[in-house]
């Protein structure tokens, strides 16, 4: 097996700046899906 190492690994190509409007929208949607939906399902739940 051949392994090669480069110093370019930490360099990110592309991506979105987190403080740009697009980055904030993506962050907000991510938080809503990962926290909001499960929390809503737990609080509402199935009423028997």
Secondary structure, DSSP 4 states (H G I P E B T S, - for coil): ------TTTTPPPS---TTSHHHHHHHHHHHIIIIIHHHHHHHH----
